[in-house]
Amino acid sequence: PEVIAGAARLAAEATRTIDDIRGSAAYRRLVTEVMVRRILEGIMEWGLWSGDYGVGIMECRG
């Protein structure tokens, strides 16, 4: 969803990164964005299938 993508973008923008031999700052921001998106999608998926928690999540999404 759009909210998850926005949150992932904000996390990437807020990340203070450095360039070094292991990766560029841009790469690290991209990885942060991807990981946050995957984590939030996983939490949402878990909530959809986990009993009472799913009901609350769906109601909040409006």
C-alpha positions in Angstrom: 0.0 0.0 0.0 0.9 3.6 -0.4 1.3 4.3 3.3 4.0 1.5 3.6 5.9 2.9 0.6 5.8 6.4 2.1 7.0 5.1 5.4 9.9 3.2 3.7 10.8 6.3 1.8 10.9 8.4 4.9 13.1 5.9 6.7 15.5 5.9 3.8 15.6 9.7 3.8 16.2 9.8 7.5 19.1 7.3 7.4 22.5 8.8 7.9 24.8 6.8 5.7 28.5 6.9 4.6 30.3 5.8 1.5 32.9 3.1 2.1 34.4 0.0 0.6 31.3 -2.0 1.6 28.8 0.1 -0.2 27.8 3.6 -1.2 25.5 5.8 0.8 22.9 5.6 -2.0 23.0 1.8 -1.8 22.6 1.8 1.9 19.6 4.1 1.7 18.0 1.8 -1.0 18.6 -1.2 1.3 17.0 0.6 4.2 13.9 1.5 2.1 13.5 -2.1 0.9 14.0 -3.6 4.3 11.5 -1.3 6.0 9.0 -1.9 3.3 9.4 -5.7 3.6 9.1 -5.5 7.4 6.0 -3.4 7.3 4.4 -5.6 4.6 5.2 -8.6 6.8 3.6 -7.1 9.8 0.5 -6.2 7.8 0.3 -9.7 6.3 0.7 -11.2 9.8 -2.1 -9.0 11.1 -4.5 -10.0 8.3 -4.2 -13.6 9.3 -3.7 -13.5 13.0 -7.1 -13.5 14.7 -8.3 -10.4 16.4 -5.3 -8.4 15.4 -6.4 -8.6 11.8 -9.7 -7.1 12.6 -8.1 -4.1 14.2 -5.6 -3.5 11.4 -8.3 -3.7 8.8 -10.5 -1.2 10.7 -7.5 1.2 11.0 -6.9 1.1 7.3 -10.3 2.5 6.7 
